[in-house]
Amino acid sequence: MDDSSVLGHIEKLVEEERELLRSREGKGPDAEEHRRLEEVKVELDRCWDLLRQRRALRDAGDDPDRAQVRDANTVEGYRQ
C-alpha cells in the first residue's frame, strides 16, 4: 500500500466518522454507531501509524514498503 492509498483510506474513514456523528446530531450515537465509531477511530490510528512509518523509512533512506500495519493493541497502546 503506497502513501496515496493510505491517505485515500484515511479520507474514507474520516468521511464515515463524520457521517456517523452527523446522523445522530444532538442525540449521540446509539450502541451500534458507537461501536462503529470506535472501530473507525482504531483503524484511523493504524493508518496514521503506517503512514508515519512509511515517511520515517523514506526519510532514513530506506524502503517505505517495509512499513507494516501494526495490530490495534500496539497502536492503541502508544503514549501520547
C-alpha positions as CSV (number, residue, x, y, z in Angstrom):
1,M,0.0,0.0,0.0
2,D,1.6,3.3,-1.1
3,D,1.1,6.7,0.6
4,S,-1.7,7.8,-1.7
5,S,-3.6,4.6,-1.0
6,V,-3.2,5.1,2.8
7,L,-4.3,8.7,2.5
8,G,-7.3,7.7,0.4
9,H,-8.3,5.1,3.0
10,I,-7.9,7.7,5.8
11,E,-10.2,10.1,3.8
12,K,-12.9,7.5,3.5
13,L,-12.7,6.7,7.2
14,V,-12.9,10.3,8.2
15,E,-16.0,10.8,6.0
16,E,-17.6,7.7,7.6
17,E,-16.8,9.1,11.0
18,R,-18.4,12.4,10.1
19,E,-21.5,10.8,8.7
20,L,-21.9,8.6,11.8
21,L,-21.6,11.7,14.1
22,R,-23.9,13.8,11.8
23,S,-26.6,11.2,11.7
24,R,-27.3,11.4,15.4
25,E,-26.6,15.1,16.0
26,G,-28.0,16.2,19.3
27,K,-28.8,12.6,20.4
28,G,-25.4,10.9,20.5
29,P,-24.7,7.6,18.8
30,D,-26.7,4.5,19.6
31,A,-24.8,1.4,20.7
32,E,-24.1,0.1,17.1
33,E,-23.0,3.5,15.9
34,H,-20.8,3.9,19.0
35,R,-19.2,0.5,18.3
36,R,-18.6,1.5,14.7
37,L,-17.1,4.9,15.7
38,E,-14.7,3.1,18.0
39,E,-13.7,0.8,15.1
40,V,-13.2,3.7,12.8
41,K,-11.1,5.5,15.4
42,V,-8.8,2.5,15.8
43,E,-8.5,2.0,12.0
44,L,-7.6,5.7,11.6
45,D,-4.9,5.3,14.2
46,R,-3.5,2.3,12.4
47,C,-3.5,4.1,9.1
48,W,-1.7,7.2,10.5
49,D,0.8,4.9,12.2
50,L,1.5,3.2,8.8
51,L,1.9,6.5,7.1
52,R,4.3,7.7,9.7
53,Q,6.3,4.5,9.4
54,R,6.5,4.9,5.6
55,R,7.6,8.5,5.9
56,A,10.2,7.7,8.6
57,L,11.7,4.9,6.5
58,R,11.8,7.1,3.4
59,D,13.4,9.9,5.3
60,A,16.1,7.5,6.6
61,G,16.8,6.4,3.0
62,D,15.1,3.0,3.5
63,D,12.3,1.4,1.5
64,P,8.9,2.7,2.7
65,D,7.3,-0.6,1.6
66,R,9.0,-2.2,4.6
67,A,6.4,-0.5,6.8
68,Q,3.8,-2.8,8.1
69,V,0.3,-2.3,9.5
70,R,0.6,-2.8,13.3
71,D,-2.2,-4.5,15.3
72,A,-4.7,-2.4,17.1
73,N,-3.3,-3.2,20.6
74,T,0.1,-2.0,19.6
75,V,-1.1,1.2,18.1
76,E,-3.6,2.0,20.8
77,G,-1.0,1.3,23.4
78,Y,1.2,4.2,22.4
79,R,1.7,7.0,24.8
80,Q,0.5,10.4,23.6
